[in-house]
Amino acid sequence: MTITLHHCISARSFRPLWMLEEIGLPYELRVWPFPPRVKDKRYFEHNALGTVPAFVDGALRMTESAAICQYLAQRHSPRALDVAPDEPAFGEYLNLLHFGEATLTFPQTLVLRYRRFEPDERKQPQVADDYATWFLARLRTLEPRLAANEWLCAGRFTAADVSVGYALVLAGYLDLADRFTPAVAAYGQRVQARAAYQRALAAQDRAAIEQGVPLTPAPLA
Ligand SMILES: N[C@@H](CCC(=O)N[C@@H](CS)C(=O)NCC(=O)O)C(=O)O
């Protein structure tokens, strides 16, 4: 049974797309204009929340990007992209995997919304600046970890790197990457140099062109 991933260009659905490329699983990529709940209401048939990702694997439907990464890693990449419960880094891995979305991506969505996405009369520069600062402060635990290690945990690249790596890529879209500390900046370059990351970028562009969807990145509200 082929996996189907519903995606908007550069949105959080990029995390599972990147995972699928890391693992080398076959999948069907459906690209939607952003935000699908406004631009194409047929999307509600796939996810009643209107958000991407929506991930379909047989009878299973999932809508949380970090959870999908965890699912794919555990099911298809044991002890490689996944960290098993009997490995010393298991708890650290789960913490970092979820830190990428819950702690690092959430404040950035406020920056996007109030700096870029809202019409001028609703823009809130103070909110955007405060959440940008908050996001950057939340990177502080990564700096010593990445100064000492190539990847986040377990001595190898895992789904936690996909989760956190995407949050750093998103910061680049928001022009925040030039405020990264040195080890975080170098790690951001390392994750983006991965062949699977590059294949995922190419796959989203190819699918968008084939499906007639503009290549403009999602504002990620
Ligand atoms: N916590 C969810 C968030 C999903 C989410 O909010 N996705 C955004 C794009 S990055 C979206 O679809 N926004 C459109 C909307 O809210 O209508 C995840 O990690 O997948």
The ligand as a Gaussian input file, in Angstrom:
#p B3LYP/6-31G(d) Opt

LIG

0 1
 N        1.701000      20.707000      14.957000
 C        1.343000      20.490000      13.574000
 C        1.052000      21.854000      12.931000
 C        0.450000      21.743000      11.547000
 C        0.221000      23.133000      10.954000
 O       -0.297000      24.046000      11.628000
 N        0.589000      23.293000       9.672000
 C        0.485000      24.592000       9.030000
 C        1.521000      24.698000       7.942000
 S        3.159000      24.611000       8.525000
 C       -0.848000      24.733000       8.312000
 O       -1.293000      23.782000       7.707000
 N       -1.454000      25.930000       8.380000
 C       -2.617000      26.218000       7.608000
 C       -3.826000      26.523000       8.418000
 O       -3.721000      26.636000       9.658000
 O       -4.884000      26.616000       7.806000
 C        2.473000      19.746000      12.865000
 O        3.600000      19.737000      13.358000
 O        2.238000      19.127000      11.823000

